[in-house]
Amino acid sequence: MRTTLNRFLIILTGLLSCGAVTTAQQSWFWQNPLPQGNTLRAVHAVNVNVIFAVGDAGTIMKTTDGGSNWLVLSSGTTARLNGAWFMNAASGIVVGDSGVMLRTTDGGATWSSLSSDVTSPWYAVTFVGSDTGTAVGYPGIIRRTTDGGRTWTEQFGGSASYFLAVSFINVNKGIIVGSTGTILRTTNGGASWSRRFSGTSNRLYGVSFIDTTNGIAVGDFGTILRTTDGGASWSQQQSGTSYHLYDVWFMDATTGVAVGDAGIVIRTSDGGITWVQQSLQAASWFASVSFTSSLLGTAIGPYGAIYRTTDGGVTWKGQTPGPRSDYSGIGFADASRGTIVGYKGAMLRTEDGGSTWRFQSTGTTDDLEAVAFFNQNTEVVVGSAGTGLRSTDGGSSWSTSNPYGNLYSIAGSTTGLGFAVGRILVREADGVYRDRSYISRTPNSGLGWTRYSADNWRRWLRAVTLFGGTHAVAVGDSGSIVRTIDGGTTWSPEAGFWPSEDDGPGVQKITTLHLRGVSFADTSKGIVVGDSGVVLRTVDGGANWTLLYSGTSQRLLAVRMLDVNRVIAAGDSGVFMRSTDGGVTWAQQAIGTSNALYSIGPIDANRSAVVGEGGTILGPAPGIVSAVENAVPQKSLPRQMVLEQNYPNPFNPTTAISYQLPAPSARQTASGLGVEGSAVSFVTLRVFDLLGREVATLVDGRMEAGPHTVVWNATGFPSGVYFYRLQNANSVLTRKLVLLK
């Protein structure tokens, strides 16, 4: 009766799957969120007790007690799973990216992979009875089974659309919905499909039928469509919201619930004619909802969030423990004591190696980016807007430390020497504020700070490491690497593509990619990582660097040299890389998540913990955050600027272009032309023809962080290929669109 995005809960103590490499590896366990933190994309309730949920990184979850407890099942895949349907408590089908289709006949204890010619994503699957089912995906893929999913036969819908949801009223009558307002209908079991007029070009994500004639479809911008003739015709209904709606569920002939962005829940009691908002901001968004009675339902959201209602959707209570704000930095003083910092002043502390994490008040709402230990008792935290915090009693209390600048990284030593790096807005002689790199030095474990006086470089610095007592290396944008060998008295550019004002003789031109992490094993051997999986290696203390192949195209955001041979790195989409030869060659390890990983904290010589988006904490043993924040849930802002493909494409004459702007204080994505600490940045969105001539300006001004959509009306423009370019102070993104008249 529905499909699309989702996620679920569990009280996990089992081991997450780890890919094999050439050496013994650490096992990884979720410590937060619990029982796991991967986004779930689909949920299916078999009965009041048995419910299944599937999602990112091959996640499959099951409850047998109505949601009080959840188990994580082994799926045998790391692909994103988008749809699930269970014919009964034992038998079910799960579908996902890369043509993955899984089948179980023992309640999810084991899964078999079904062979198929499909290599593109499946988005939804549904069954009528135990034998007859339909699965849909992209581009315009439809398959049908009549033997419980053992074999599948191709059907043709006459469209290359994204088919995102499917619902069958009986074995003959079915509806498919998807991109550009697509609605397909069959009355003969899929032998033929006819396109129905939806009256919208908005993407449709979910569909649910009340009976053989009445049904509801939901989608972008609060779209609700209703049919009273079995899907032959559809009419738009007023939803009362502009939030995207991702799923819809009817408990009986008159009562239904739709859910979507900002945790919105709307309810109808007249079969979908009118809708009333019941809840908002219970979660940052709800991807799917399932009811097992008129009152009892479950909704799931990002990063493993699960909410339960016992009053038909009027109120919702969170069931999944753990905070879900981003964590940017992690560090350990020893094998027992560690600190995690992140979004809006968040701080967690452990005194048992990560088995238990406790909230620590910081007194700030600025984003905290990194933490460094100078000795067993002294640690310093840095963040946006010049935020600095210092503790000299093992983290029990904190005072203000003032390194200034927007800071992304800090390194400290037991001698008291430390460095913090980032960027700062400097007012120059012409009165204009411009971004400049920033290096701040402390000789006394963060008690006092001074800015490196010669530092006026035109590149942001994003990471720093300190080694050998007086040696340090900082890295940043456009392949920039700077080094000191005299305790920070002088710094010199060693590599990077610098503006002519900052360039100098002997500076190596290795890569233009942004560098985001650096680590040294001793005074000679070091590794730098960054965008597009770039890896640089030095064996002479950072004077010279060699470009290496990592085996991934994902951004690498953190790196740690455990010794001269063993190196680990982490980054976007849960990528985790390992080297056993000092960074010369790399192998990827699956650690059980597709969430972005921002920081690595070595606990001892053989064990580490990682943190990242959505409250992700993964460690070498099971753990838990001891209490949940009493904060209003917030929709996580992206860590980098995102430009989505226009929709529809090809188009005539209008198309929507969606993009997302990062919070300026985020370490690797802050916008340089906004006021420090604000969520405003200067952005342009322009359209160009094949000759590179600008033909339209869609955005030109200051914009808030978060998602935005703009419509281009190309009336009067000739058919052809065009390019649209989104630009802020830190990034330029370009995509192609096709006007077809």
C-alpha positions in Angstrom: 0.0 0.0 0.0 3.0 2.4 -0.2 6.7 2.9 -0.5 9.7 5.2 -0.4 12.2 6.5 2.1 12.3 5.2 5.7 14.0 4.1 8.9 13.6 2.2 12.0 14.8 1.2 15.5 16.4 -1.6 17.5 18.2 -2.4 20.7 21.4 -3.6 19.0 24.2 -5.4 20.6 25.2 -7.5 17.6 28.3 -7.0 15.5 28.0 -4.9 12.3 29.4 -6.5 9.1 33.0 -5.8 8.3 34.6 -6.3 4.9 37.7 -8.5 4.8 41.1 -7.1 4.1 44.6 -8.4 4.3 45.1 -7.9 8.0 43.2 -8.3 11.3 40.7 -5.6 11.7 38.8 -3.9 14.5 35.1 -4.9 14.8 32.7 -2.0 14.8 29.6 -1.5 16.9 27.0 1.3 17.0 27.3 3.4 20.2 24.9 6.1 18.9 22.2 6.2 17.7 20.8 2.9 19.0 20.2 0.4 18.0 21.6 1.6 14.7 21.8 4.9 12.8 21.4 4.2 9.1 18.5 5.9 7.4 15.5 3.5 6.8 13.6 3.8 3.5 10.6 1.5 3.8 8.5 -0.1 6.5 6.0 -2.9 6.3 3.8 -4.1 9.1 2.7 -7.8 8.8 0.5 -7.6 11.9 0.2 -5.8 15.2 3.5 -7.4 16.4 5.6 -8.2 13.4 7.1 -5.2 11.5 10.0 -5.0 9.1 12.0 -2.0 8.0 14.8 -1.6 5.5 17.3 1.1 4.5 20.8 2.3 3.9 23.9 0.2 4.0 21.8 -3.0 3.6 19.9 -2.4 6.8 17.1 -4.8 7.6 15.3 -4.6 11.0 12.5 -6.6 12.6 10.3 -6.3 15.7 8.1 -9.1 17.0 6.6 -7.1 19.9 5.0 -4.2 18.1 8.1 -2.0 18.2 9.2 -2.2 21.8 12.4 -4.0 20.7 14.0 -4.3 17.3 16.6 -6.7 15.9 19.1 -5.9 13.1 19.1 -8.7 10.6 22.0 -9.7 8.4 21.1 -8.9 4.8 24.4 -9.9 3.0 24.5 -6.6 1.1 25.7 -3.0 1.7 23.4 -1.6 -1.0 20.7 0.9 0.0 17.4 -0.9 0.3 14.3 1.1 -0.8 11.3 -1.1 -0.6 9.9 -4.2 1.3 6.8 -6.3 1.3 6.0 -9.3 3.5 3.3 -11.7 2.5 3.3 -13.1 6.0 5.6 -13.2 9.0 7.9 -15.7 7.3 8.0 -14.7 3.6 9.0 -11.4 2.1 10.8 -9.5 -0.7 13.2 -6.5 -0.3 14.4 -4.4 -3.2 17.1 -1.7 -3.5 19.8 0.0 -5.4 22.0 -1.7 -8.1 19.1 -4.1 -8.9 19.4 -5.8 -5.5 16.4 -8.1 -4.8 16.4 -10.3 -1.7 13.9 -13.0 -0.6 13.4 -14.7 2.8 11.1 -17.6 3.8 12.2 -17.8 7.4 11.2 -14.4 8.8 14.4 -12.7 7.8 16.9 -15.0 9.5 18.4 -15.7 6.0 18.2 -14.0 2.7 18.7 -15.2 -0.8 19.7 -12.8 -3.7 17.4 -13.1 -6.7 19.2 -12.9 -10.1 17.9 -10.3 -12.5 18.9 -8.3 -15.5 18.2 -5.1 -13.6 21.3 -3.1 -12.4 19.5 0.2 -11.7 17.5 1.0 -8.5 14.3 -0.7 -7.4 12.1 1.6 -5.4 9.0 -0.3 -4.4 7.5 -3.8 -4.2 4.0 -4.9 -3.3 2.0 -8.2 -3.2 -1.6 -9.3 -3.5 -1.7 -12.6 -1.5 1.4 -14.7 -1.2 2.2 -15.3 -4.8 1.4 -12.3 -7.0 3.6 -9.3 -6.7 4.9 -6.3 -8.6 8.2 -4.4 -8.2 9.0 -1.0 -9.8 12.1 1.2 -10.3 14.1 3.3 -12.6 14.1 3.9 -15.5 10.5 2.8 -15.9 11.1 -0.7 -14.7 8.2 -3.0 -13.9 8.5 -6.7 -13.0 5.8 -9.1 -12.0 5.9 -12.5 -10.1 3.2 -15.1 -9.7 5.3 -17.6 -7.7 6.0 -15.7 -4.5 9.0 -13.8 -5.9 11.1 -16.8 -7.2 10.9 -15.6 -10.8 10.0 -12.2 -12.3 8.6 -11.2 -15.7 9.2 -7.9 -17.4 6.3 -5.6 -18.1 6.2 -2.3 -20.0 4.7 0.9 -18.8 5.8 3.1 -21.8 7.8 5.6 -19.6 11.4 6.1 -18.5 10.2 7.8 -15.3 11.3 7.1 -11.8 8.6 4.7 -10.5 8.6 5.3 -6.8 5.5 3.6 -5.4 3.1 0.8 -6.4 -0.2 -0.3 -5.0 -2.5 -3.2 -6.2 -6.2 -3.2 -5.3 -6.5 -6.8 -6.4 -4.5 -9.1 -8.7 -5.7 -7.2 -11.8 -6.0 -3.6 -10.8 -2.9 -1.6 -9.9 -1.4 1.9 -9.7 2.2 3.1 -10.1 3.2 6.7 -9.2 6.5 8.5 -9.7 8.4 11.4 -11.1 6.8 14.3 -13.0 3.4 13.4 -11.6 3.5 10.0 -13.4 0.5 7.8 -12.7 0.1 4.4 -14.5 -2.9 2.2 -14.2 -3.5 -1.5 -15.1 -6.7 -3.5 -15.0 -5.3 -6.7 -16.4 -2.5 -7.6 -13.9 0.1 -5.4 -15.7 -0.3 -7.0 -19.2 -0.8 -3.4 -20.2 -0.5 0.0 -18.5 -2.2 3.2 -19.3 -0.9 6.7 -18.3 -3.5 8.7 -16.4 -3.7 12.5 -16.1 -2.5 13.6 -12.7 -2.8 17.3 -13.1 0.7 17.9 -11.6 4.3 17.7 -12.5 5.3 17.2 -8.9 7.0 14.0 -7.9 4.7 11.4 -6.3 6.2 9.3 -3.5 3.4 7.3 -2.1 0.0 5.8 -2.9 -2.6 4.0 -0.8 -6.0 2.5 -1.7 -8.9 2.5 0.8 -11.0 0.1 -1.3 -11.4 -0.9 -4.9 -12.4 2.6 -6.0 -11.0 5.1 -3.5 -7.3 6.0 -3.3 -4.8 8.7 -2.4 -1.4 9.6 -3.8 1.0 12.1 -2.1 4.2 13.9 -3.2 6.2 17.1 -3.4 5.1 20.5 -2.1 2.1 19.0 -0.2 0.6 17.4 -3.3 -2.4 15.1 -2.5 -4.3 13.5 -5.3 -7.6 11.5 -4.9 -9.4 9.0 -7.0 -12.9 7.7 -6.6 -13.0 5.4 -9.7 -10.1 3.0 -9.1 -7.4 5.3 -10.4 -9.0 6.2 -13.8 -9.1 9.9 -12.9 -7.5 12.0 -10.2 -8.3 15.3 -8.5 -6.1 17.5 -6.4 -7.0 18.0 -2.7 -5.9 20.8 -0.4 -3.3 19.4 2.0 -2.7 22.6 3.9 1.0 22.3 3.7 3.9 22.9 1.2 6.1 20.3 2.8 7.0 17.3 0.7 4.8 14.3 1.7 6.6 10.9 1.4 4.0 8.3 2.5 0.3 7.8 3.2 -1.6 5.1 5.1 -5.3 4.5 5.6 -6.4 2.7 8.7 -10.0 2.3 7.5 -12.4 3.7 4.8 -12.4 7.2 6.2 -9.3 7.7 8.3 -5.8 8.1 6.9 -2.5 9.8 7.7 0.2 11.3 5.5 3.8 12.2 6.7 6.7 14.1 5.3 9.3 16.8 5.7 9.7 18.6 9.1 8.0 15.7 10.7 4.7 16.8 9.5 1.7 14.5 10.1 -1.6 15.4 8.5 -4.8 13.4 9.0 -8.1 12.9 7.2 -11.4 11.5 8.6 -13.5 11.8 5.4 -11.6 9.5 3.0 -9.0 12.1 1.9 -11.3 15.1 1.0 -10.0 17.3 3.8 -6.8 17.1 5.8 -5.8 18.6 9.2 -2.3 18.9 10.5 -1.8 16.8 13.6 1.9 17.1 14.4 5.0 19.1 13.3 8.7 18.9 14.2 8.4 15.7 16.2 11.3 14.6 13.9 13.2 16.4 11.2 11.3 14.4 8.7 9.2 11.3 8.5 9.9 9.0 5.6 7.2 6.4 6.1 4.4 5.4 8.4 2.6 2.2 9.2 -0.6 1.6 11.3 -1.7 -1.7 12.7 -4.9 -0.3 14.1 -6.9 2.9 14.0 -4.8 4.2 16.9 -1.5 2.4 16.9 1.1 3.4 14.4 4.9 3.9 13.8 6.7 6.6 11.8 10.3 6.5 11.0 12.8 9.3 10.1 16.5 10.1 9.6 19.4 8.4 11.4 17.3 5.6 12.9 14.7 7.7 14.6 11.4 5.9 15.3 8.3 7.4 16.7 5.2 5.7 18.0 1.6 7.0 18.2 -1.2 5.5 20.3 -3.8 8.1 19.4 -4.0 7.8 15.6 -1.2 10.2 14.9 -2.2 13.1 17.1 0.9 12.8 19.3 4.2 10.9 18.7 6.8 9.6 21.2 10.4 8.8 20.3 11.4 5.2 20.8 15.0 5.3 19.6 17.6 6.4 22.1 20.4 8.8 21.3 20.9 12.3 19.9 21.1 12.9 16.2 22.9 16.1 15.6 26.2 16.0 13.7 29.4 15.2 15.6 32.5 16.8 14.0 35.4 15.9 16.4 36.5 13.2 18.7 39.6 12.7 20.9 40.9 10.5 23.7 43.2 11.4 26.6 43.8 7.7 27.2 42.1 4.3 26.7 39.3 5.4 29.0 38.6 9.1 28.7 37.4 10.8 25.6 35.4 13.7 24.3 33.1 14.2 21.3 32.0 17.7 20.0 29.6 18.9 17.4 26.6 20.8 16.2 25.3 23.7 18.3 27.7 23.3 21.2 27.1 19.5 21.6 29.6 17.7 23.8 29.7 14.1 25.0 32.2 12.6 27.4 33.2 9.0 28.3 35.3 7.6 31.1 35.0 4.0 30.1 36.4 3.9 26.6 33.0 4.6 24.9 30.8 2.1 26.7 28.9 5.0 28.1 28.8 8.6 26.7 27.3 11.4 28.9 26.2 14.9 27.9 28.4 17.8 29.0 27.1 21.3 29.1 29.3 23.7 27.2 27.5 27.0 27.6 27.6 27.7 23.9 25.4 27.2 20.8 28.2 27.7 18.3 29.2 24.6 16.3 32.2 22.8 17.9 34.6 21.3 15.3 37.5 19.7 17.0 39.1 18.7 20.4 42.7 18.2 21.4 44.2 16.8 24.6 47.4 18.5 25.9 47.7 16.1 28.9 45.6 13.9 31.0 43.6 16.8 32.5 43.9 19.6 29.9 41.9 19.7 26.7 40.8 22.4 24.4 37.8 22.6 22.0 37.5 24.9 19.0 34.7 25.9 16.7 32.9 28.5 14.7 32.9 32.2 15.4 36.2 32.0 17.3 34.8 29.6 19.9 37.3 28.1 22.2 36.7 26.1 25.4 39.3 24.8 27.9 39.2 22.3 30.7 42.0 21.6 33.2 40.1 19.1 35.3 39.5 16.3 32.9 36.4 17.8 31.4 34.3 18.4 34.5 34.3 22.2 34.0 35.0 24.5 31.1 36.2 28.0 30.7 36.5 30.3 27.7 39.6 30.1 25.5 39.9 32.6 22.8 41.9 31.5 19.7 39.5 33.6 17.4 38.7 32.9 13.8 36.4 30.3 12.4 38.4 27.2 13.4 38.1 23.7 12.0 41.0 21.8 13.6 43.3 21.9 16.7 46.5 20.0 17.6 48.3 20.0 21.0 51.3 18.5 22.7 52.3 17.7 26.3 54.8 20.6 26.2 51.8 23.0 26.0 52.4 23.9 22.4 49.3 23.9 20.2 47.9 25.2 17.0 44.4 25.9 15.8 43.6 26.6 12.1 40.8 27.8 10.0 39.8 31.0 8.3 39.0 34.6 9.2 37.3 37.6 7.6 39.9 40.4 7.4 39.0 44.0 6.6 41.6 45.2 4.1 42.8 48.7 3.2 39.9 49.2 0.7 37.4 48.6 3.5 36.3 45.2 2.0 36.2 42.1 4.2 38.0 39.1 2.6 38.6 35.5 3.7 42.1 34.7 4.8 43.7 31.6 6.3 44.1 31.6 10.0 46.7 30.0 12.3 46.6 30.6 16.0 49.4 29.4 18.4 49.3 28.6 22.1 52.5 28.0 24.2 50.5 27.1 27.3 47.9 24.5 26.6 45.3 27.0 25.4 45.5 29.5 28.2 46.6 32.2 25.7 46.6 32.4 21.9 48.4 34.6 19.3 47.8 34.7 15.6 50.7 33.9 13.3 51.5 37.5 12.1 52.6 36.6 8.6 49.5 34.6 7.9 47.5 36.4 5.2 47.2 33.6 2.7 44.1 33.3 0.5 43.3 29.7 1.3 41.2 28.2 4.1 43.1 25.8 6.3 41.0 22.8 7.4 43.3 20.4 9.4 46.5 20.6 11.4 48.8 18.1 13.2 51.7 18.6 15.5 54.6 16.2 15.8 58.3 16.0 16.8 57.9 18.7 19.5 58.2 21.7 17.2 57.0 20.4 13.8 53.5 21.0 12.4 51.7 20.7 9.1 48.4 22.3 8.2 46.4 21.6 5.0 43.4 23.2 3.2 41.9 24.3 0.0 43.3 23.9 -3.5 45.8 21.4 -2.4 47.4 23.8 0.1 50.0 22.5 2.6 51.9 24.7 5.0 54.6 23.7 7.4 56.5 24.9 10.5 59.7 23.3 11.9 60.3 25.9 14.6 57.3 25.6 16.8 55.2 28.0 14.7 57.5 31.0 14.6 57.5 30.7 10.8 55.4 28.8 8.4 56.0 28.1 4.7 53.8 26.9 1.9 55.1 23.5 0.7 52.4 22.5 -1.8 49.2 23.8 -3.4 47.7 26.0 -6.1 48.0 29.5 -4.5 47.1 32.9 -5.7 50.1 34.7 -7.2 50.4 36.9 -4.1 50.9 33.8 -1.9 52.8 31.5 -4.2 56.6 31.1 -4.0 59.5 29.2 -5.4 59.6 25.5 -4.7 55.9 25.1 -3.9 54.7 21.8 -5.3 51.8 21.8 -7.7 50.2 18.4 -6.9 46.4 18.8 -6.7 43.7 21.5 -6.8 41.5 19.4 -4.6 40.6 20.5 -1.1 42.6 18.7 1.6 40.7 17.9 4.8 42.8 15.6 7.0 46.5 15.2 8.0 48.3 12.8 10.3 52.0 11.9 11.1 53.4 8.7 12.5 56.8 10.2 13.4 58.9 13.2 12.3 59.2 11.8 8.8 56.1 9.9 7.6 52.8 11.6 7.1 49.5 11.3 5.2 47.1 13.9 3.9 43.6 13.1 2.6 40.9 15.1 0.9 38.2 15.5 -1.8 37.6 12.8 -4.4 39.6 10.3 -2.4 42.9 12.2 -2.8 45.8 10.9 -0.7 49.2 12.5 -0.4 52.2 11.0 1.4 55.5 12.3 2.7 58.6 10.5 4.1 60.6 13.6 4.9 58.5 15.4 7.4 56.3 17.3 4.9 58.9 18.9 2.7 57.9 16.8 -0.3 54.7 15.0 -1.1 53.6 12.2 -3.4 50.2 11.7 -4.9 48.7 8.2 -4.3 45.6 6.2 -5.3 43.2 5.5 -2.5 40.6 3.4 -4.5 37.7 5.7 -3.6 36.2 8.8 -5.2 34.4 9.8 -2.0 35.7 12.8 0.0 38.0 11.6 2.8 37.5 13.9 5.8 39.8 12.4 8.4 42.9 10.3 8.7 45.0 8.7 11.5 48.4 7.1 11.3 48.3 4.4 14.0 52.0 3.7 13.4 54.4 3.9 10.5 52.5 1.2 8.6 48.9 1.2 9.7 46.7 4.1 8.5 43.0 4.5 8.6 40.9 7.2 6.8 37.1 8.0 6.7 34.8 10.2 4.8 31.5 10.6 2.9 29.0 7.8 2.5 30.5 5.9 5.3 33.7 5.2 3.4 36.4 3.7 5.6 39.9 3.0 4.2 42.8 1.1 5.6 46.4 0.8 4.7 49.1 -1.5 6.1 52.1 -0.2 4.2 52.2 3.4 5.4 49.5 4.7 2.9 51.0 3.4 -0.3 48.1 1.0 -1.0 44.6 1.1 0.4 41.6 -1.3 1.0 38.1 -0.3 1.8 36.4 -1.8 4.9 32.6 -1.9 5.5 31.9 -0.7 9.0 28.1 -0.8 8.8 27.0 2.7 7.8 26.6 5.0 4.8 26.5 8.1 7.0 29.3 10.6 6.4 32.2 10.2 8.9 33.9 13.4 10.0 36.5 12.4 12.6 38.6 9.5 13.9 39.7 9.2 17.5 42.3 6.5 18.3 41.6 5.0 21.7 44.9 3.0 21.8 47.3 1.4 19.4 44.7 -1.0 18.1 41.3 0.5 18.6 39.5 3.6 17.3 36.2 5.3 17.3 34.6 7.4 14.5 31.9 10.1 14.6 29.8 11.7 11.9 26.5 13.0 10.6 23.2 12.3 12.4 24.9 11.6 15.7 26.9 8.7 14.4 29.3 7.1 16.9 30.9 3.8 16.0 33.4 2.1 18.3 35.2 -1.1 19.1 32.5 -2.3 21.6 28.8 -1.8 22.2 28.0 1.5 23.9 25.3 4.0 24.6 24.6 7.7 25.2 23.2 7.8 28.7 20.5 10.5 28.2 18.7 12.1 25.3 19.0 15.8 24.7 16.0 18.0 25.6 16.3 19.9 22.4 13.9 20.7 19.6 14.7 18.3 16.7 16.3 20.1 13.8 16.6 19.3 10.2 20.2 18.6 9.6 21.9 21.0 7.2 24.2 19.6 4.6 27.9 19.6 5.2 28.5 20.8 1.6 26.7 22.7 -1.0 24.4 20.4 -3.0 23.0 21.0 -6.5 20.3 18.5 -7.6 19.4 17.5 -11.1 16.6 19.7 -12.5 13.2 18.2 -12.6 11.7 17.4 -15.0 14.6 16.9 -17.5 14.1 17.1 -20.5 11.5 19.8 -19.9 9.2 22.2 -21.7 8.9 25.1 -20.8 9.5 25.1 -17.0 11.7 23.1 -14.8 12.5 23.2 -11.1 16.1 23.4 -9.8 16.7 22.4 -6.2 19.8 23.1 -4.2 21.0 23.0 -0.6 23.3 25.4 1.2 25.5 24.4 4.1 25.7 26.1 7.5 28.6 28.6 7.2 30.2 27.3 10.4 30.6 23.7 9.2 34.3 22.8 8.9 34.6 21.9 5.3 31.7 23.8 3.8 31.4 27.2 5.5 30.4 30.1 3.2 32.9 32.8 3.1 30.8 35.8 2.2 28.4 35.5 5.1 28.7 37.1 8.5 30.6 34.8 10.8 28.4 32.5 12.8 25.3 33.4 10.6 23.4 31.0 8.3 23.5 33.4 5.4 25.8 33.2 2.3 26.0 34.9 -1.0 24.9 32.6 -3.8 24.4 32.8 -7.6 22.6 30.4 -9.8 22.9 31.1 -13.6 22.0 29.3 -16.8 24.4 29.1 -19.8 24.1 27.9 -23.4 26.5 25.6 -25.1 28.7 28.5 -26.1 29.1 29.5 -22.5 26.9 32.6 -22.8 24.8 33.5 -19.7 21.2 33.3 -20.7 19.4 33.6 -17.3 20.2 34.5 -13.7 17.9 32.6 -11.3 19.5 33.6 -8.0 21.9 36.4 -7.1 22.0 37.4 -3.5 22.2 36.2 0.1 20.4 33.0 1.0 19.8 31.1 4.2 21.4 27.7 4.8 19.1 24.8 3.9 17.1 23.6 0.9 15.9 25.9 -1.8 14.0 25.4 -5.1 13.8 27.8 -8.1 11.8 27.4 -11.3 13.2 28.4 -14.7 10.7 29.3 -17.3 12.4 28.8 -20.7 9.6 30.2 -22.8 11.2 32.0 -25.7 14.4 30.0 -25.6 15.3 27.5 -28.3 15.4 23.7 -27.7 18.9 22.5 -26.8 21.4 21.7 -24.1 22.0 24.2 -21.4 24.1 24.3 -18.2 23.1 25.7 -14.8 25.8 26.7 -12.4 25.5 27.2 -8.6 28.3 29.2 -6.9 29.1 30.4 -3.5 32.4 31.6 -2.0 33.7 28.0 -1.5 32.2 25.9 -4.3 31.0 25.9 -7.9 28.7 23.1 -9.0 27.4 22.7 -12.6 24.8 20.4 -14.2 23.3 19.9 -17.6 19.6 20.4 -18.6 17.8 19.8 -21.8 15.0 22.0 -23.2 12.9 19.9 -25.6 10.0 21.6 -27.4 
